[in-house]
Amino acid sequence: MSEPVDVVVIGAGPAGMAAAATALAGGLSVALVDSGNALGGQFWRHPPEHAREAIRTDDLHHHLREYRALSGALSAGALDVRLRHDVWTAVGADRGFDVHAVDRREEPREAAVVLRARRLVVATGGYDRQLPFPGWDLPGVLTIGGLQALLKGGGVAAGSRVALGGTGPFLLPVAAGLAARGVEVVAVCEAANPLAWLRHPGALLRNPAKWVEGAGYVRRGVRVRPRTAIIGAHGVDRVASVRIASLTPEGRPRPGTERRVEVDAVGVGWGFAPQLDLPVTLGCALADAEDGNAVVAVDDGQRTSVPGVYAAGEACGIGGAMLALREGQLAAESVLADAGAPPATPYRRLAAVRSEVARHRAFARAMALAHPVPPAWSEWLTDETVVCRCEEVTAAAVRAAEASDHRQVKQLTRAGMGWCQGRMCGPAVHSLTAEQQAYVPTERLIATPVTLGALAEEVAGAAVEKKESTHGRDA
């Protein structure tokens, strides 16, 4: 085990980078842990260092000035950066927390690592929320985030004719990025009605940069089909076409509006779900969000219900990179205050940060209400539609279980027991069984796959440490 640090920040996206930079500026010792190859998380994903000159992706990014400023601040400080480290659990320990991770820098070998910290900042982000539809398990059908990750991480377009579907503003930058790389974006299907934003004029007026950004995508030729969805995909060895239909306000396909469009790749996304594995394991209280997700409940300083644990970014609610960045800054300021250290941010600037957080949260609430999951989406499914891809559980099997929530479905059908541990199917299974309740992921003692060899190595190391500690006391 390593020597304790003042704070371990889990996640190196906008929230984690901001938290680490602020804590460093306040004089604390900081370890920043992330599973990726570089700082930035999914939002600021870049090609590998050796390929950045050959693969230019700056035009696909937003807020690069903030990224570069944070990268500079982190490189200038005495930061313990642990990239390619997957945190599989975090537990309370004497005078702090033990963060258990797997070091995968020397793959295929995995090494066990335990980081000790007096306090934790959880900034684990979110992932694409998916709804199944007939054919969604065909090769070539990806998440919207997967399409963008290929573009940002390697300059790779998944296909030459691509259809996008789902709901939310994230459809727009992905469509624009694909078009900029020469892809024919044959359809951008938005299930919601954009006029729903008119019910939230305050959020729009307080965030002019958001709608200016949206107008920019329109100028770049991104055409959106409102109240339309991809309700089926077809192909033999891979996707070859999709079925598109206009939707009623409830989300039912309008009779007579279905049509087929030839494609060689598809991207679908219904917003995002917070990554809550670690907060749930740590016992942090959760709250319901407007988008149907459960999120970590925090106070105005990003403190969770567990003393010494702070959360920032998408774990606290889906709201975008700038909200995550400011929440990370607030979380670190709370860490500094609770440690008895002076603030790193001047008082007036800190008040402005709090105001900015409130403004972005208001926009996030409006976004969730304007882009809901269609209530009748399950009517797109046939009995044979695979809902849990890992365990090949069909919609008919989920319905036949007559369960009260996704946990009971898991017990009866194995849906959610596969490699992804319910991340792909969990929200959909829950929606099929308990539509009126927010989705709360099942507690997992192991948040990410880890080899028995790495676990055995950690157990052996703990035994040696205990033996040395006992000998020290005897002496």
C-alpha positions in Angstrom: 0.0 0.0 0.0 1.1 3.5 -0.7 1.5 6.2 1.9 -1.7 8.1 2.6 -2.4 11.3 0.6 -4.8 14.1 1.6 -7.2 13.2 -1.2 -7.7 10.7 -4.0 -9.7 11.9 -7.0 -11.3 9.0 -8.9 -11.8 10.0 -12.5 -9.8 12.3 -14.7 -12.5 13.9 -16.8 -13.4 17.6 -16.4 -14.7 17.2 -12.8 -11.7 15.2 -11.7 -9.2 17.4 -13.4 -10.7 20.5 -11.8 -10.9 18.9 -8.4 -7.2 17.7 -8.5 -6.0 21.1 -9.8 -7.8 23.0 -7.1 -6.7 20.7 -4.3 -3.1 21.0 -5.5 -3.4 24.8 -5.6 -4.5 24.6 -2.0 -1.4 22.7 -0.9 -2.8 19.2 -0.5 -1.2 16.0 -1.6 -3.3 14.5 -4.4 -3.6 11.2 -6.3 -5.6 11.2 -9.5 -6.8 7.8 -10.8 -8.3 7.0 -14.1 -8.7 4.0 -16.4 -7.8 5.9 -19.5 -4.5 6.4 -21.2 -4.5 10.2 -20.8 -6.2 12.9 -18.8 -9.5 14.3 -20.1 -11.9 11.4 -19.7 -14.5 10.8 -22.4 -15.2 14.4 -23.0 -11.6 15.4 -23.8 -10.6 12.0 -25.3 -7.6 12.4 -27.6 -5.6 10.0 -29.8 -2.6 8.2 -28.2 0.3 10.5 -27.6 2.4 9.0 -30.4 -0.3 9.6 -32.9 -1.5 13.1 -32.1 0.5 14.8 -34.8 -0.8 12.4 -37.5 -4.4 12.3 -36.2 -5.8 15.8 -35.7 -9.0 16.0 -33.7 -9.0 19.5 -32.1 -11.9 20.5 -34.3 -14.0 17.8 -32.5 -13.5 19.3 -29.1 -15.1 22.0 -27.0 -13.6 24.1 -24.2 -10.0 23.2 -25.2 -8.7 26.3 -23.4 -10.0 25.0 -20.1 -8.5 21.6 -20.9 -5.1 23.0 -21.6 -5.2 25.2 -18.5 -6.0 22.3 -16.3 -3.4 20.1 -17.9 -0.8 22.7 -17.3 -1.8 23.2 -13.7 -1.7 19.4 -13.1 1.7 18.9 -14.8 3.2 21.8 -12.7 2.1 20.4 -9.4 3.3 17.4 -7.3 0.5 15.2 -8.5 0.5 11.4 -8.3 -1.2 10.5 -11.6 -2.3 6.9 -11.9 -3.5 6.3 -15.5 -4.7 2.9 -16.8 -5.7 2.1 -13.2 -9.2 0.7 -12.8 -10.7 1.2 -9.4 -12.7 -1.8 -8.5 -13.8 -0.7 -5.0 -13.3 1.9 -2.3 -13.9 1.2 1.4 -13.6 3.1 4.7 -10.5 2.5 6.7 -8.6 3.8 9.7 -8.5 7.6 9.4 -9.7 7.6 5.8 -10.3 5.3 2.9 -8.6 2.5 0.9 -9.0 2.7 -2.8 -8.4 -0.7 -4.5 -7.3 -0.5 -8.1 -5.8 -2.7 -10.8 -2.7 -1.3 -12.6 -3.1 -2.3 -16.3 -0.1 -0.4 -17.7 1.8 -3.7 -18.3 -1.0 -5.7 -19.9 -1.6 -8.6 -20.0 -0.2 -8.6 -16.5 -2.4 -6.9 -13.9 -1.0 -5.6 -10.6 -3.0 -4.9 -7.5 -2.7 -1.3 -6.1 -4.2 0.1 -2.9 -4.2 3.9 -2.4 -4.8 5.4 1.0 -6.5 8.7 1.3 -7.9 10.9 4.1 -10.7 12.0 1.7 -12.2 11.0 -1.6 -13.6 12.9 -4.6 -15.7 10.6 -6.8 -15.8 12.0 -10.4 -16.5 8.8 -12.3 -18.7 10.4 -15.0 -21.5 8.6 -16.9 -22.1 6.4 -19.8 -24.6 6.1 -22.7 -28.1 5.2 -21.7 -29.5 2.7 -24.2 -33.0 1.4 -25.1 -33.2 -1.9 -27.0 -35.0 -2.2 -30.3 -35.2 -5.0 -32.9 -31.7 -5.4 -34.4 -29.8 -3.3 -31.9 -27.4 -6.2 -31.3 -26.3 -6.3 -35.0 -22.6 -5.4 -35.6 -22.4 -1.8 -36.7 -25.0 -0.6 -34.2 -23.1 1.5 -31.7 -23.9 4.0 -28.9 -23.6 7.7 -29.8 -20.7 7.9 -27.4 -19.0 5.0 -29.1 -19.1 6.8 -32.4 -17.6 9.9 -30.9 -15.0 8.0 -29.0 -13.8 6.4 -32.3 -13.6 9.9 -33.9 -11.8 11.6 -31.0 -9.6 8.7 -30.0 -8.4 7.7 -33.4 -10.0 9.8 -36.1 -12.0 6.8 -37.2 -15.5 7.0 -38.7 -17.5 3.8 -38.1 -19.1 3.9 -41.5 -19.7 5.9 -44.6 -23.6 6.1 -44.3 -24.6 6.6 -40.7 -28.0 7.1 -39.1 -28.2 8.6 -35.6 -31.2 8.3 -33.2 -32.3 8.9 -29.7 -32.8 12.2 -27.8 -30.8 15.1 -26.5 -28.3 17.7 -27.7 -25.5 15.2 -27.9 -26.8 14.0 -31.2 -25.7 17.3 -32.8 -21.9 17.3 -32.2 -21.6 13.7 -33.2 -23.5 14.4 -36.4 -21.3 17.4 -37.1 -18.1 15.5 -36.3 -19.0 12.6 -38.6 -20.0 15.0 -41.4 -16.6 16.8 -41.0 -14.9 13.5 -41.7 -16.8 13.0 -44.9 -19.5 10.7 -43.6 -22.9 10.9 -45.1 -25.2 11.3 -42.1 -28.4 10.1 -43.7 -30.7 10.8 -40.7 -30.6 12.4 -37.2 -33.7 11.2 -35.5 -34.7 13.2 -32.4 -37.6 11.6 -30.5 -38.5 14.8 -28.6 -40.2 17.9 -29.9 -37.7 20.8 -29.9 -40.6 23.2 -29.1 -40.5 21.7 -25.6 -37.6 24.0 -24.9 -40.0 27.0 -25.1 -41.5 25.8 -21.8 -38.1 26.7 -20.2 -37.2 30.1 -21.5 -35.3 31.0 -18.4 -32.8 28.2 -18.8 -32.1 29.2 -22.4 -31.8 32.9 -21.6 -29.3 32.2 -18.7 -27.2 30.0 -20.9 -26.9 31.8 -24.3 -23.7 29.9 -25.2 -25.8 26.7 -25.3 -28.2 27.8 -27.9 -25.6 29.7 -29.9 -23.7 26.3 -30.1 -26.9 24.6 -31.3 -27.4 27.2 -33.9 -23.9 26.6 -35.1 -24.7 23.0 -35.8 -27.6 24.1 -37.9 -25.3 26.3 -39.9 -23.0 23.4 -40.5 -25.8 21.5 -42.2 -26.9 19.2 -39.4 -30.6 18.5 -40.1 -32.7 17.0 -37.3 -35.9 15.0 -37.8 -38.0 15.9 -34.7 -40.4 13.4 -33.1 -38.7 10.6 -35.1 -37.0 7.4 -34.0 -35.0 4.5 -35.2 -37.3 1.6 -34.3 -35.5 -1.3 -36.0 -32.2 -2.3 -37.6 -31.8 -5.0 -40.3 -28.9 -7.0 -41.7 -27.3 -10.4 -41.9 -23.7 -10.2 -40.8 -24.0 -6.5 -39.9 -26.4 -3.7 -40.1 -27.5 -2.8 -43.6 -30.6 -0.7 -43.0 -32.8 0.9 -40.3 -36.5 1.5 -39.9 -37.4 5.0 -39.1 -40.9 6.2 -38.0 -42.5 9.4 -36.9 -43.7 9.3 -33.3 -46.8 10.3 -31.4 -46.3 12.5 -28.3 -46.3 9.3 -26.3 -43.6 7.8 -28.5 -45.7 5.3 -30.5 -44.8 4.9 -34.2 -47.4 6.7 -36.3 -49.0 4.2 -38.7 -48.0 4.6 -42.3 -44.8 6.7 -41.5 -42.3 3.8 -41.4 -39.6 3.8 -44.0 -36.3 2.0 -44.5 -32.9 3.7 -45.0 -29.8 2.0 -46.1 -26.8 2.5 -43.7 -23.6 0.8 -42.8 -23.4 2.1 -39.2 -25.9 3.4 -36.6 -25.4 5.4 -33.4 -28.1 5.6 -30.8 -28.3 7.3 -27.4 -31.0 8.3 -24.9 -29.0 10.6 -22.8 -26.6 9.3 -20.1 -26.6 7.3 -16.9 -24.4 8.3 -14.0 -21.6 5.8 -13.0 -22.7 5.1 -9.5 -20.9 1.8 -8.6 -18.4 3.4 -6.1 -20.9 5.8 -4.5 -23.3 3.0 -3.9 -20.6 0.8 -2.5 -19.5 3.6 -0.2 -23.0 4.0 1.1 -23.6 7.5 -0.3 -27.3 8.6 -0.3 -28.9 9.0 -3.7 -31.6 11.3 -5.0 -34.0 11.1 -8.0 -33.2 13.3 -11.0 -35.6 14.7 -13.7 -34.2 12.4 -16.3 -35.2 9.2 -14.5 -31.7 8.5 -13.1 -30.7 8.2 -9.5 -27.8 10.5 -8.7 -25.5 11.1 -5.8 -27.1 13.5 -3.3 -24.7 16.4 -2.4 -24.8 19.6 -0.5 -23.9 23.0 -2.0 -20.2 22.1 -1.5 -20.5 18.7 -3.2 -20.3 16.8 0.1 -22.1 13.4 0.1 -23.8 11.8 3.0 -20.6 9.9 3.9 -18.1 12.1 5.8 -14.9 12.5 3.8 -16.5 11.6 0.4 -17.3 14.2 -2.2 -18.8 13.8 -5.6 -18.7 16.0 -8.7 -19.7 15.8 -12.4 -22.2 13.4 -14.0 -22.4 11.2 -10.8 -24.4 14.1 -9.4 -26.6 14.5 -12.5 -26.1 14.7 -16.2 -25.3 18.4 -17.0 -22.3 18.7 -19.4 -18.6 19.4 -19.1 -18.7 22.9 -17.7 -21.0 22.0 -14.9 -18.8 19.0 -14.1 -15.7 21.2 -14.1 -17.2 23.8 -11.7 -18.6 21.0 -9.4 -15.1 19.5 -9.3 -13.7 22.9 -8.2 -16.4 23.2 -5.5 -15.7 19.7 -4.3 -12.0 20.4 -3.9 -12.7 23.7 -2.1 -14.8 21.7 0.4 -12.0 19.3 0.8 -9.7 22.2 1.6 -12.2 23.7 4.1 -12.8 20.4 5.9 -9.0 19.8 6.1 -8.5 23.2 7.7 -6.7 24.7 4.7 -7.3 28.1 3.2 -9.3 28.2 0.0 -7.6 28.1 -3.4 -10.2 30.3 -5.0 -10.7 33.9 -3.9 -14.1 34.5 -2.2 -15.6 36.6 -4.9 -14.6 34.1 -7.6 -16.0 31.2 -5.5 -19.3 33.0 -5.3 -19.3 33.3 -9.1 -18.5 29.6 -9.4 -21.5 28.7 -7.2 -23.7 30.9 -9.4 -22.4 29.2 -12.5 -23.2 25.8 -11.1 -26.7 26.9 -10.3 -27.1 28.2 -13.9 -25.8 25.0 -15.5 -28.0 22.8 -13.2 -31.1 24.8 -14.3 -30.2 24.1 -17.9 -29.6 20.4 -17.2 -33.1 20.2 -15.6 -34.7 21.9 -18.6 -32.8 19.5 -20.9 -34.0 16.5 -19.1 -37.6 17.7 -19.2 -37.3 18.7 -22.9 -35.7 15.4 -23.9 -37.5 12.6 -22.0 -37.4 8.9 -22.8 -40.6 8.3 -24.8 -43.1 6.7 -22.4 -44.3 4.2 -25.0 -40.8 3.1 -26.3 -41.4 -0.5 -25.1 -44.0 -0.9 -27.8 -41.2 -0.9 -30.4 -40.1 -4.2 -29.0 -41.1 -7.6 -30.3 -41.1 -10.6 -28.0 -37.9 -11.8 -29.7 -36.0 -8.5 -29.2 -32.9 -9.2 -27.1 -32.9 -6.8 -24.1 -29.9 -8.2 -22.2 -27.2 -8.8 -24.8 -24.7 -10.4 -22.5 -27.1 -13.1 -21.3 -29.4 -13.1 -24.4 -32.5 -12.4 -22.4 -35.5 -11.4 -24.6 -38.2 -8.9 -24.0 -40.7 -11.7 -23.7 -38.6 -13.3 -20.9 -38.4 -9.9 -19.0 -42.2 -9.4 -19.3 -42.9 -13.0 -18.3 -40.9 -12.6 -15.1 -43.6 -10.2 -13.8 -41.0 -8.7 -11.5 -41.3 -5.4 -9.5 -37.8 -4.1 -10.5 -34.6 -4.9 -12.4 -33.1 -6.7 -9.4 -35.8 -9.2 -9.3 -35.7 -9.6 -13.1 -31.9 -10.3 -12.7 -32.7 -13.1 -10.2 -35.3 -14.7 -12.4 -33.8 -14.3 -15.9 -30.0 -13.5 -15.5 -30.6 -10.1 -17.2 -27.8 -7.9 -16.0 -25.5 -10.7 -14.9 -23.2 -10.6 -17.9 -19.9 -8.9 -18.7 -21.3 -5.3 -18.6 -23.0 -5.9 -15.3 -26.2 -4.4 -16.4 -24.8 -1.1 -17.6 -26.3 -1.6 -21.1 -29.6 -3.2 -20.2 -30.2 -2.1 -16.6 -32.1 1.2 -17.3 -34.2 -0.5 -20.0 -35.0 -3.5 -17.9 -35.9 -1.2 -15.0 -38.2 0.9 -17.3 -40.0 -2.3 -18.4 -40.7 -3.2 -14.8 -40.9 -0.1 -12.7 -41.5 2.9 -14.9 -42.3 5.3 -12.1 -39.1 4.9 -10.1 -35.6 6.2 -10.7 -33.1 3.6 -11.8 -30.6 2.7 -9.0 -27.9 0.2 -10.1 -27.3 -2.9 -8.0 -24.5 -2.7 -5.5 -21.5 -4.5 -6.7 -18.6 -5.4 -4.5 -16.4 -5.4 -7.6 -17.1 -2.4 -9.8 -15.0 -3.5 -12.7 -13.7 -6.9 -13.9 -10.5 -7.9 -12.1 -8.4 -11.1 -12.4 -8.1 -13.6 -9.6 -4.3 -13.1 -9.9 -4.5 -9.4 -9.0 -6.9 -10.2 -6.1 -4.5 -12.9 -4.8 -1.6 -10.4 -5.1 -3.5 -7.9 -3.0 -4.4 -10.4 -0.4 -0.8 -11.5 -0.1 0.4 -7.9 0.2 -2.1 -7.2 2.9 -0.9 -10.3 4.8 2.7 -9.2 4.6 1.8 -5.7 5.8 -0.2 -7.0 8.7 2.7 -9.3 9.7 5.2 -6.4 9.5 2.9 -4.2 11.6 2.5 -6.9 14.2 6.3 -7.4 14.4 6.7 -3.6 14.8 4.4 -3.5 17.8 6.0 -6.5 19.4 9.4 -4.8 19.1 
